[in-house]
Amino acid sequence: MHEGDVMIVIEKAFNALRSADVPVYFPGTHKGECTSPYAVIRKLSSSQYVTYSTDVHYMEVICCAPNISGCFELADKAKAGLRTIYPTIRSTRDVSEPYWSETSRCWMVQLEYTYYKKIKEGV
């Protein structure tokens, strides 16, 4: 599995969020306090099935907003946007409870997604 292949999927998800009018950033690129809703997309972990030639990868979309209702609205927009690239990525249906971040001064909800990549043989 090449890192570039994984980033292609992350980029597709990033573009799907942008197309759904979700302001989206990669980790560490949004600066300052949260004054309007935005999302952060990041790659999580991956694992290889022992008897299969496939890696399963996980990514997370963190929806941030200054108020809790805005957080849920953004999460709904993000889910709708990412449904447009199904089956490339699939929701694990793992959604966190909303929580307050003192660092960013905003409410956050985390959405988890998964995608599969065939392991390249001979690499």
N, CA, C and O atoms as a MOPAC input file, in Angstrom:
PM7 MOZYME 1SCF
protein

 N      0.85500 1    -1.17500 1     0.00000 1
 C      0.00000 1     0.00000 1     0.00000 1
 C      0.89100 1     1.22400 1     0.00000 1
 O      1.76700 1     1.37000 1     0.85200 1
 N      0.66700 1     2.08000 1    -0.93800 1
 C      1.43700 1     3.31000 1    -1.03500 1
 C      0.69200 1     4.44600 1    -0.35800 1
 O     -0.53400 1     4.52300 1    -0.43600 1
 N      1.41400 1     5.30900 1     0.29100 1
 C      0.82200 1     6.46100 1     0.97000 1
 C      0.05600 1     7.33400 1    -0.01900 1
 O     -0.96700 1     7.91800 1     0.33800 1
 N      0.53300 1     7.42800 1    -1.24200 1
 C     -0.13000 1     8.23600 1    -2.25600 1
 C     -1.52800 1     7.73900 1    -2.57600 1
 O     -2.43000 1     8.54200 1    -2.81200 1
 N     -1.72100 1     6.41100 1    -2.58700 1
 C     -3.04100 1     5.83800 1    -2.85000 1
 C     -4.03600 1     6.25300 1    -1.78000 1
 O     -5.18800 1     6.56700 1    -2.08100 1
 N     -3.59400 1     6.25400 1    -0.54000 1
 C     -4.45400 1     6.65200 1     0.57400 1
 C     -4.81800 1     8.12400 1     0.44300 1
 O     -5.96800 1     8.50200 1     0.66700 1
 N     -3.86200 1     8.94200 1     0.08600 1
 C     -4.11700 1    10.37700 1    -0.03100 1
 C     -5.08400 1    10.68500 1    -1.17300 1
 O     -5.79000 1    11.69200 1    -1.11500 1
 N     -5.13400 1     9.85200 1    -2.20300 1
 C     -6.10500 1    10.05600 1    -3.28300 1
 C     -7.52200 1     9.93100 1    -2.73500 1
 O     -8.39800 1    10.71500 1    -3.10100 1
 N     -7.75600 1     8.95800 1    -1.86500 1
 C     -9.08000 1     8.77300 1    -1.27500 1
 C     -9.40700 1     9.94200 1    -0.34900 1
 O    -10.52500 1    10.45600 1    -0.37200 1
 N     -8.45300 1    10.35900 1     0.45300 1
 C     -8.65300 1    11.50300 1     1.35000 1
 C     -8.96200 1    12.75400 1     0.52100 1
 O     -9.82100 1    13.55300 1     0.89500 1
 N     -8.26800 1    12.91800 1    -0.59100 1
 C     -8.50300 1    14.07300 1    -1.45600 1
 C     -9.90600 1    14.02800 1    -2.06700 1
 O    -10.56400 1    15.06200 1    -2.17500 1
 N    -10.36700 1    12.84500 1    -2.46400 1
 C    -11.73600 1    12.70400 1    -2.97900 1
 C    -12.74900 1    13.11900 1    -1.91200 1
 O    -13.71900 1    13.81500 1    -2.21000 1
 N    -12.52200 1    12.69100 1    -0.67800 1
 C    -13.41700 1    13.05100 1     0.41900 1
 C    -13.36700 1    14.56100 1     0.66000 1
 O    -14.40500 1    15.18900 1     0.86900 1
 N    -12.18900 1    15.13700 1     0.63300 1
 C    -12.01100 1    16.58400 1     0.80000 1
 C    -12.81200 1    17.34000 1    -0.26200 1
 O    -13.52500 1    18.29400 1     0.05100 1
 N    -12.69000 1    16.90900 1    -1.51200 1
 C    -13.39800 1    17.56700 1    -2.61000 1
 C    -14.91000 1    17.37500 1    -2.50400 1
 O    -15.66900 1    18.28300 1    -2.84000 1
 N    -15.35400 1    16.21100 1    -2.04500 1
 C    -16.79500 1    15.97200 1    -1.86100 1
 C    -17.35000 1    16.90000 1    -0.79200 1
 O    -18.46200 1    17.40800 1    -0.93200 1
 N    -16.59000 1    17.12800 1     0.27400 1
 C    -17.02400 1    18.04800 1     1.32300 1
 C    -17.08600 1    19.47700 1     0.78200 1
 O    -18.04300 1    20.20400 1     1.05000 1
 N    -16.07900 1    19.87100 1     0.02900 1
 C    -16.07500 1    21.21600 1    -0.57100 1
 C    -17.28000 1    21.40000 1    -1.48800 1
 O    -17.91300 1    22.45600 1    -1.48600 1
 N    -17.59600 1    20.36400 1    -2.27600 1
 C    -18.74600 1    20.43900 1    -3.19500 1
 C    -20.06500 1    20.56600 1    -2.44400 1
 O    -21.03700 1    21.10500 1    -2.97200 1
 N    -20.09700 1    20.06400 1    -1.19900 1
 C    -21.30500 1    20.16100 1    -0.36800 1
 C    -21.31800 1    21.45000 1     0.45000 1
 O    -22.11000 1    21.58300 1     1.38300 1
 N    -20.45100 1    22.39400 1     0.11000 1
 C    -20.34600 1    23.68700 1     0.79800 1
 C    -19.95500 1    23.53800 1     2.26200 1
 O    -20.41500 1    24.29200 1     3.12000 1
 N    -19.10200 1    22.55600 1     2.53600 1
 C    -18.55600 1    22.38500 1     3.88600 1
 C    -17.14600 1    22.97200 1     3.86900 1
 O    -16.28600 1    22.47000 1     3.14600 1
 N    -16.88900 1    24.02300 1     4.65000 1
 C    -15.51900 1    24.53700 1     4.74300 1
 C    -14.65500 1    23.46400 1     5.41000 1
 O    -14.87800 1    23.12600 1     6.57300 1
 N    -13.68900 1    22.93700 1     4.69600 1
 C    -12.91600 1    21.79900 1     5.20400 1
 C    -11.42400 1    22.10700 1     5.16500 1
 O    -10.93100 1    22.78300 1     4.26300 1
 N    -10.72300 1    21.59200 1     6.17000 1
 C     -9.28700 1    21.80900 1     6.31900 1
 C     -8.61300 1    20.48500 1     6.64800 1
 O     -9.26000 1    19.53900 1     7.09700 1
 N     -7.30700 1    20.43200 1     6.41900 1
 C     -6.50200 1    19.32700 1     6.90200 1
 C     -5.99900 1    19.70700 1     8.29300 1
 O     -5.97600 1    20.89100 1     8.63000 1
 N     -5.59800 1    18.73800 1     9.10000 1
 C     -5.14800 1    19.04700 1    10.47300 1
 C     -4.03300 1    20.09700 1    10.48300 1
 O     -3.10000 1    20.05300 1     9.68200 1
 N     -4.16300 1    21.02500 1    11.40400 1
 C     -3.13200 1    22.03200 1    11.60400 1
 C     -3.19200 1    23.21300 1    10.64700 1
 O     -2.34100 1    24.09900 1    10.72500 1
 N     -4.17100 1    23.25500 1     9.74500 1
 C     -4.21400 1    24.36200 1     8.78500 1
 C     -5.20700 1    25.45000 1     9.16300 1
 O     -5.09400 1    26.57500 1     8.67700 1
 N     -6.18200 1    25.14300 1    10.02100 1
 C     -7.11700 1    26.17500 1    10.48000 1
 C     -6.52500 1    26.82500 1    11.71600 1
 O     -6.15200 1    26.14000 1    12.66800 1
 N     -6.44100 1    28.12600 1    11.70200 1
 C     -5.83100 1    28.85600 1    12.82100 1
 C     -6.87600 1    29.68900 1    13.55400 1
 O     -7.83700 1    30.17300 1    12.95700 1
 N     -6.67000 1    29.84500 1    14.84800 1
 C     -7.52600 1    30.71800 1    15.63800 1
 C     -8.76500 1    30.01900 1    16.17400 1
 O     -8.99100 1    28.82800 1    15.96300 1
 N     -9.56000 1    30.82300 1    16.88100 1
 C    -10.79800 1    30.29900 1    17.45600 1
 C    -11.83500 1    30.06400 1    16.37500 1
 O    -11.73900 1    30.59500 1    15.26900 1
 N    -12.81500 1    29.26600 1    16.71400 1
 C    -13.89800 1    28.92300 1    15.79000 1
 C    -14.95200 1    30.03400 1    15.82500 1
 O    -15.64100 1    30.21300 1    16.83000 1
 N    -15.07000 1    30.77100 1    14.72800 1
 C    -16.08500 1    31.82000 1    14.63400 1
 C    -17.20600 1    31.43700 1    13.67600 1
 O    -18.27100 1    32.05400 1    13.68000 1
 N    -16.96200 1    30.41600 1    12.85400 1
 C    -17.97900 1    29.88000 1    11.95000 1
 C    -17.72200 1    28.38200 1    11.77800 1
 O    -16.60200 1    27.92200 1    11.99900 1
 N    -18.73600 1    27.62300 1    11.38900 1
 C    -18.57000 1    26.17500 1    11.26700 1
 C    -17.52700 1    25.78300 1    10.21800 1
 O    -17.41200 1    26.41800 1     9.16900 1
 N    -16.77500 1    24.73200 1    10.52000 1
 C    -15.81300 1    24.16500 1     9.58400 1
 C    -15.56400 1    22.71200 1     9.96400 1
 O    -15.92900 1    22.27300 1    11.05500 1
 N    -14.94100 1    21.97200 1     9.05400 1
 C    -14.62800 1    20.56600 1     9.30500 1
 C    -13.13800 1    20.33000 1     9.09600 1
 O    -12.47800 1    21.03400 1     8.33200 1
 N    -12.63000 1    19.32700 1     9.79200 1
 C    -11.24500 1    18.89500 1     9.64000 1
 C    -11.28500 1    17.43000 1     9.23200 1
 O    -11.97300 1    16.62600 1     9.86100 1
 N    -10.55400 1    17.08200 1     8.18500 1
 C    -10.50700 1    15.70200 1     7.72600 1
 C     -9.11400 1    15.15100 1     7.99400 1
 O     -8.10900 1    15.79300 1     7.68900 1
 N     -9.06700 1    13.94600 1     8.57100 1
 C     -7.75000 1    13.36700 1     8.84500 1
 C     -7.78100 1    11.85200 1     8.72300 1
 O     -8.79800 1    11.19700 1     8.95600 1
 N     -6.63400 1    11.33000 1     8.35200 1
 C     -6.45000 1     9.89500 1     8.24000 1
 C     -6.23200 1     9.33500 1     9.64400 1
 O     -5.49500 1     9.91300 1    10.44300 1
 N     -6.86500 1     8.22600 1     9.93200 1
 C     -6.66100 1     7.56700 1    11.22100 1
 C     -5.73200 1     6.38300 1    11.02100 1
 O     -4.61600 1     6.55800 1    10.53200 1
 N     -6.15400 1     5.20600 1    11.38100 1
 C     -5.30500 1     4.02200 1    11.32800 1
 C     -5.65100 1     3.14600 1    10.13200 1
 O     -6.59700 1     3.41700 1     9.39300 1
 N     -4.87800 1     2.11100 1     9.96500 1
 C     -5.17500 1     1.09800 1     8.95100 1
 C     -4.74600 1    -0.25500 1     9.49100 1
 O     -3.91200 1    -0.35000 1    10.39200 1
 N     -5.32700 1    -1.28900 1     8.92600 1
 C     -4.92700 1    -2.63600 1     9.30300 1
 C     -5.12200 1    -3.56300 1     8.11600 1
 O     -5.93900 1    -3.30700 1     7.23200 1
 N     -4.36600 1    -4.62900 1     8.11600 1
 C     -4.44000 1    -5.58800 1     7.02700 1
 C     -5.16500 1    -6.82400 1     7.51800 1
 O     -4.88100 1    -7.35100 1     8.59400 1
 N     -6.11000 1    -7.27400 1     6.70500 1
 C     -6.74600 1    -8.54200 1     7.02200 1
 C     -5.72200 1    -9.64600 1     6.80600 1
 O     -5.01600 1    -9.64200 1     5.79800 1
 N     -5.63000 1   -10.58500 1     7.73000 1
 C     -4.59100 1   -11.60800 1     7.70700 1
 C     -4.65900 1   -12.47000 1     6.44900 1
 O     -3.62800 1   -12.74700 1     5.83600 1
 N     -5.83900 1   -12.89000 1     6.06400 1
 C     -5.94900 1   -13.82500 1     4.94200 1
 C     -6.41200 1   -13.16500 1     3.65200 1
 O     -6.69700 1   -13.86200 1     2.67800 1
 N     -6.49200 1   -11.85500 1     3.62200 1
 C     -6.96000 1   -11.17100 1     2.42500 1
 C     -5.88300 1   -10.24300 1     1.88300 1
 O     -4.90600 1    -9.93400 1     2.56500 1
 N     -6.07400 1    -9.81300 1     0.67200 1
 C     -5.09800 1    -8.91600 1     0.05100 1
 C     -5.60400 1    -7.47400 1     0.08200 1
 O     -5.42800 1    -6.71500 1    -0.87100 1
 N     -6.23700 1    -7.11800 1     1.20400 1
 C     -6.84200 1    -5.79400 1     1.32700 1
 C     -6.46300 1    -5.15000 1     2.65900 1
 O     -6.42000 1    -5.80700 1     3.69900 1
 N     -6.19100 1    -3.85100 1     2.59700 1
 C     -6.01100 1    -3.04400 1     3.80600 1
 C     -7.30600 1    -2.29900 1     4.06000 1
 O     -7.95000 1    -1.82600 1     3.12400 1
 N     -7.68900 1    -2.19500 1     5.32200 1
 C     -8.82700 1    -1.34600 1     5.68000 1
 C     -8.25400 1    -0.09400 1     6.33300 1
 O     -7.41800 1    -0.17600 1     7.23300 1
 N     -8.71500 1     1.06300 1     5.87000 1
 C     -8.23700 1     2.34700 1     6.37900 1
 C     -9.40100 1     3.10500 1     6.99500 1
 O    -10.55500 1     2.94400 1     6.59500 1
 N     -9.07300 1     3.92800 1     7.97000 1
 C    -10.08500 1     4.73600 1     8.64100 1
 C     -9.72100 1     6.20600 1     8.51900 1
 O     -8.54900 1     6.57900 1     8.56900 1
 N    -10.74300 1     7.03100 1     8.35700 1
 C    -10.54600 1     8.47500 1     8.36500 1
 C    -11.64500 1     9.09700 1     9.21000 1
 O    -12.68400 1     8.48900 1     9.46500 1
 N    -11.38900 1    10.30400 1     9.63000 1
 C    -12.30900 1    10.98600 1    10.53100 1
 C    -12.59000 1    12.38300 1    10.00000 1
 O    -11.70200 1    13.06900 1     9.49600 1
 N    -13.83800 1    12.78100 1    10.12700 1
 C    -14.22800 1    14.15100 1     9.81300 1
 C    -14.70000 1    14.76400 1    11.13000 1
 O    -15.66600 1    14.29200 1    11.73100 1
 N    -14.02300 1    15.80300 1    11.56900 1
 C    -14.36800 1    16.48100 1    12.81200 1
 C    -15.11700 1    17.75900 1    12.43800 1
 O    -14.56100 1    18.65500 1    11.80400 1
 N    -16.37200 1    17.82800 1    12.83700 1
 C    -17.21100 1    18.99700 1    12.54700 1
 C    -17.15700 1    19.94300 1    13.73900 1
 O    -17.45100 1    19.55100 1    14.86800 1
 N    -16.78200 1    21.18400 1    13.48100 1
 C    -16.59500 1    22.18800 1    14.52600 1
 C    -17.52200 1    23.37700 1    14.27700 1
 O    -17.68500 1    23.82200 1    13.14100 1
 N    -18.11800 1    23.87800 1    15.34000 1
 C    -18.99300 1    25.04400 1    15.23100 1
 C    -19.04800 1    25.76500 1    16.57600 1
 O    -18.86900 1    25.14100 1    17.62200 1
 N    -19.29600 1    27.08100 1    16.55200 1
 C    -19.34300 1    27.83300 1    17.81100 1
 C    -20.54400 1    27.48600 1    18.68200 1
 O    -20.53600 1    27.75700 1    19.88300 1
 N    -21.58700 1    26.88300 1    18.08500 1
 C    -22.73500 1    26.45600 1    18.89300 1
 C    -23.11000 1    25.02200 1    18.53300 1
 O    -22.77900 1    24.53500 1    17.45200 1
 N    -23.79400 1    24.36300 1    19.43700 1
 C    -24.05600 1    22.93600 1    19.26000 1
 C    -24.98700 1    22.65400 1    18.08600 1
 O    -24.81400 1    21.64700 1    17.40000 1
 N    -25.97000 1    23.51700 1    17.83700 1
 C    -26.88200 1    23.28300 1    16.71300 1
 C    -26.13900 1    23.41400 1    15.38400 1
 O    -26.40900 1    22.66200 1    14.44800 1
 N    -25.21600 1    24.35200 1    15.29600 1
 C    -24.40200 1    24.50500 1    14.09200 1
 C    -23.52500 1    23.29900 1    13.84200 1
 O    -23.24500 1    22.93800 1    12.69900 1
 N    -23.09700 1    22.68500 1    14.92600 1
 C    -22.26800 1    21.48500 1    14.83000 1
 C    -23.05700 1    20.34200 1    14.18300 1
 O    -22.53900 1    19.64700 1    13.30900 1
 N    -24.30600 1    20.14800 1    14.61200 1
 C    -25.14900 1    19.09900 1    14.03900 1
 C    -25.50400 1    19.39900 1    12.58500 1
 O    -25.53500 1    18.49100 1    11.75400 1
 N    -25.77200 1    20.67000 1    12.27200 1
 C    -26.08600 1    21.04800 1    10.88900 1
 C    -24.90400 1    20.76000 1     9.97000 1
 O    -25.07800 1    20.23700 1     8.86900 1
 N    -23.70400 1    21.10300 1    10.42700 1
 C    -22.51100 1    20.84600 1     9.62500 1
 C    -22.28200 1    19.34500 1     9.46400 1
 O    -21.90900 1    18.89200 1     8.38300 1
 N    -22.49800 1    18.58000 1    10.51400 1
 C    -22.33200 1    17.12200 1    10.43400 1
 C    -23.29200 1    16.53400 1     9.40100 1
 O    -22.91200 1    15.64100 1     8.64300 1
 N    -24.52300 1    17.02200 1     9.36500 1
 C    -25.49200 1    16.53400 1     8.37500 1
 C    -25.04200 1    16.87600 1     6.95300 1
 O    -25.16900 1    16.04900 1     6.05000 1
 N    -24.51800 1    18.08900 1     6.74900 1
 C    -24.00800 1    18.47700 1     5.43200 1
 C    -22.81400 1    17.62100 1     5.03200 1
 O    -22.68700 1    17.22000 1     3.87600 1
 N    -21.93900 1    17.34500 1     6.00000 1
 C    -20.75600 1    16.52300 1     5.72100 1
 C    -21.16500 1    15.09400 1     5.34600 1
 O    -20.62500 1    14.51900 1     4.40000 1
 N    -22.10300 1    14.53300 1     6.07600 1
 C    -22.57700 1    13.17300 1     5.76700 1
 C    -23.16500 1    13.12800 1     4.35900 1
 O    -22.88000 1    12.20400 1     3.59700 1
 N    -23.98100 1    14.11700 1     4.01300 1
 C    -24.59700 1    14.15800 1     2.68600 1
 C    -23.52700 1    14.28300 1     1.59800 1
 O    -23.60500 1    13.61900 1     0.56400 1
 N    -22.54900 1    15.12000 1     1.83200 1
 C    -21.47300 1    15.29300 1     0.85200 1
 C    -20.66800 1    14.02600 1     0.64200 1
 O    -20.31200 1    13.69100 1    -0.48700 1
 N    -20.38000 1    13.32200 1     1.72500 1
 C    -19.57100 1    12.11200 1     1.61600 1
 C    -20.35900 1    10.93400 1     1.05000 1
 O    -19.77200 1     9.99200 1     0.51900 1
 N    -21.69500 1    10.98600 1     1.16300 1
 C    -22.50900 1     9.93500 1     0.53300 1
 C    -22.37000 1     9.96300 1    -0.98500 1
 O    -22.62100 1     8.95600 1    -1.64800 1
 N    -21.97400 1    11.09900 1    -1.53700 1
 C    -21.84400 1    11.20200 1    -2.99400 1
 C    -20.67200 1    10.39400 1    -3.53700 1
 O    -20.62500 1    10.12100 1    -4.73600 1
 N    -19.73200 1    10.00900 1    -2.69200 1
 C    -18.59800 1     9.20600 1    -3.17600 1
 C    -18.65100 1     7.77100 1    -2.64200 1
 O    -17.65300 1     7.05000 1    -2.67700 1
 N    -19.82500 1     7.36500 1    -2.14600 1
 C    -20.02800 1     5.96300 1    -1.77200 1
 C    -19.99900 1     5.14300 1    -3.06200 1
 O    -20.59000 1     5.60400 1    -4.03800 1
 N    -19.38800 1     4.01200 1    -3.15300 1
 C    -18.79500 1     3.17700 1    -2.11500 1
 C    -17.29700 1     3.38500 1    -1.90300 1
 O    -16.65900 1     2.58300 1    -1.22100 1
 N    -16.71800 1     4.45800 1    -2.48300 1
 C    -15.28800 1     4.68000 1    -2.25500 1
 C    -14.99300 1     4.74700 1    -0.76100 1
 O    -14.04200 1     4.13100 1    -0.28000 1
 N    -15.80300 1     5.48900 1    -0.03900 1
 C    -15.70900 1     5.48300 1     1.42800 1
 C    -17.08200 1     5.13800 1     1.98200 1
 O    -18.10800 1     5.37900 1     1.34700 1
 N    -17.07700 1     4.57300 1     3.17200 1
 C    -18.32300 1     4.17100 1     3.82500 1
 C    -18.29800 1     4.62700 1     5.27500 1
 O    -17.26800 1     4.58200 1     5.94700 1
 N    -19.44300 1     5.06100 1     5.72700 1
 C    -19.55600 1     5.45700 1     7.12600 1
 C    -19.49500 1     4.21400 1     8.00800 1
 O    -20.08900 1     3.18400 1     7.68700 1
 N    -18.77600 1     4.31900 1     9.11200 1
 C    -18.79100 1     3.23000 1    10.09800 1
 C    -19.97900 1     3.41000 1    11.03200 1
 O    -20.24400 1     2.56100 1    11.88400 1
 N    -20.68900 1     4.51600 1    10.86800 1
 C    -21.82100 1     4.92400 1    11.71400 1
 C    -21.37500 1     5.22400 1    13.14600 1
 O    -22.18200 1     5.26100 1    14.07400 1
 N    -20.08200 1     5.43500 1    13.29300 1
 C    -19.53700 1     5.81100 1    14.59600 1
 C    -19.49700 1     7.33800 1    14.64500 1
 O    -18.66600 1     7.97300 1    13.99500 1
 N    -20.40600 1     7.91200 1    15.42200 1
 C    -20.51500 1     9.36800 1    15.56900 1
 C    -20.37300 1     9.68400 1    17.04900 1
 O    -21.08500 1     9.12600 1    17.88500 1
 N    -19.45300 1    10.58000 1    17.36400 1
 C    -19.24000 1    10.91700 1    18.77700 1
 C    -20.37100 1    11.79900 1    19.29100 1
 O    -21.09300 1    12.42900 1    18.51800 1
 N    -20.50300 1    11.82600 1    20.58400 1
 C    -21.38900 1    12.80000 1    21.22300 1
 C    -20.72000 1    14.16100 1    21.07300 1
 O    -19.49200 1    14.23500 1    21.06000 1
 N    -21.49000 1    15.23500 1    20.96000 1
 C    -20.86800 1    16.55700 1    20.85200 1
 C    -20.09400 1    16.89200 1    22.12900 1
 O    -20.52600 1    16.58000 1    23.23900 1
 N    -18.96300 1    17.52100 1    21.94500 1
 C    -18.15400 1    17.92200 1    23.10900 1
 C    -17.54400 1    19.28900 1    22.85400 1
 O    -17.34900 1    19.69200 1    21.70800 1
 N    -17.24800 1    19.98900 1    23.92500 1
 C    -16.67500 1    21.33800 1    23.87000 1
 C    -15.15600 1    21.24100 1    23.87600 1
 O    -14.58100 1    20.52700 1    24.69700 1
 N    -14.51000 1    21.95100 1    22.97100 1
 C    -13.05000 1    22.01800 1    22.92500 1
 C    -12.61100 1    23.38300 1    23.43500 1
 O    -12.92200 1    24.41000 1    22.83100 1
 N    -11.89800 1    23.39100 1    24.53300 1
 C    -11.38300 1    24.65500 1    25.08600 1
 C    -10.32900 1    25.25200 1    24.16900 1
 O    -10.22700 1    26.47300 1    24.05300 1
 N     -9.54000 1    24.39800 1    23.51400 1
 C     -8.46300 1    24.87800 1    22.64700 1
 C     -9.01000 1    25.68400 1    21.47500 1
 O     -8.55200 1    26.79700 1    21.21300 1
 N     -9.99000 1    25.12300 1    20.77300 1
 C    -10.55400 1    25.79400 1    19.59500 1
 C    -11.75900 1    26.66200 1    19.93700 1
 O    -12.24200 1    27.41700 1    19.09300 1
 N    -12.24600 1    26.55700 1    21.17500 1
 C    -13.42200 1    27.30000 1    21.63200 1
 C    -14.62700 1    27.01100 1    20.73400 1
 O    -15.26600 1    27.91900 1    20.20200 1
 N    -14.91700 1    25.70000 1    20.58200 1
 C    -16.04500 1    25.30900 1    19.73600 1
 C    -16.59200 1    23.95300 1    20.17200 1
 O    -15.96500 1    23.22200 1    20.93800 1
 N    -17.77800 1    23.64300 1    19.66100 1
 C    -18.37100 1    22.32800 1    19.82200 1
 C    -17.86800 1    21.44100 1    18.69900 1
 O    -17.67500 1    21.90700 1    17.57600 1
 N    -17.65200 1    20.15200 1    18.99400 1
 C    -17.14300 1    19.22100 1    17.99300 1
 C    -17.94500 1    17.92800 1    17.99400 1
 O    -18.41300 1    17.46300 1    19.03300 1
 N    -18.09000 1    17.36100 1    16.79700 1
 C    -18.66100 1    16.03200 1    16.59800 1
 C    -17.73600 1    15.31100 1    15.62400 1
 O    -17.33500 1    15.87900 1    14.60700 1
 N    -17.39800 1    14.06500 1    15.93300 1
 C    -16.51000 1    13.29400 1    15.08100 1
 C    -17.29400 1    12.22300 1    14.32300 1
 O    -18.09000 1    11.49000 1    14.91000 1
 N    -17.05800 1    12.14500 1    13.00900 1
 C    -17.66500 1    11.14600 1    12.14200 1
 C    -16.54900 1    10.23500 1    11.62800 1
 O    -15.50300 1    10.72000 1    11.19600 1
 N    -16.76300 1     8.93600 1    11.67200 1
 C    -15.72300 1     8.00700 1    11.22800 1
 C    -16.14000 1     7.30800 1     9.94200 1
 O    -17.29000 1     6.90200 1     9.78100 1
 N    -15.17900 1     7.17600 1     9.03200 1
 C    -15.40600 1     6.52700 1     7.73900 1
 C    -14.31300 1     5.49700 1     7.49300 1
 O    -13.23300 1     5.56200 1     8.08100 1
 N    -14.61000 1     4.55200 1     6.62000 1
 C    -13.64200 1     3.52500 1     6.26700 1
 C    -13.57000 1     3.38900 1     4.75500 1
 O    -14.52500 1     3.69900 1     4.04200 1
 N    -12.45100 1     2.93100 1     4.29000 1
 C    -12.27400 1     2.61400 1     2.87800 1
 C    -11.24200 1     1.50200 1     2.76300 1
 O    -10.40300 1     1.31700 1     3.64400 1
 N    -11.31900 1     0.77200 1     1.67000 1
 C    -10.47400 1    -0.39600 1     1.47000 1
 C     -9.55500 1    -0.16700 1     0.28200 1
 O     -9.94200 1     0.44800 1    -0.71200 1
 N     -8.35400 1    -0.66000 1     0.39700 1
 C     -7.40100 1    -0.58200 1    -0.70000 1
 C     -6.74300 1    -1.94900 1    -0.87600 1
 O     -6.31000 1    -2.57900 1     0.08900 1
 N     -6.67800 1    -2.39000 1    -2.12900 1
 C     -6.01600 1    -3.64800 1    -2.43900 1
 C     -4.50900 1    -3.46400 1    -2.22800 1
 O     -3.92900 1    -2.45800 1    -2.63400 1
 N     -3.90500 1    -4.43900 1    -1.59700 1
 C     -2.47500 1    -4.40600 1    -1.36000 1
 C     -1.78700 1    -4.72100 1    -2.67700 1
 O     -2.12700 1    -5.69800 1    -3.34300 1
 N     -0.83700 1    -3.90900 1    -3.04700 1
 C     -0.09100 1    -4.14400 1    -4.28200 1
 C      0.94200 1    -5.22700 1    -4.04600 1
 O      1.76900 1    -5.13200 1    -3.13900 1
 N      0.88500 1    -6.24800 1    -4.86600 1
 C      1.81600 1    -7.36000 1    -4.70500 1
 C      3.16300 1    -7.01100 1    -5.30300 1
 O      3.25000 1    -6.27100 1    -6.28200 1
 N      4.20300 1    -7.54600 1    -4.71000 1
 C      5.54300 1    -7.34700 1    -5.22400 1
 C      6.13700 1    -6.00100 1    -4.85700 1
 O      7.13400 1    -5.57300 1    -5.43800 1
 N      5.52400 1    -5.34100 1    -3.89700 1
 C      6.04100 1    -4.01500 1    -3.50700 1
 C      6.78200 1    -4.14200 1    -2.20100 1
 O      7.30000 1    -3.15100 1    -1.68600 1

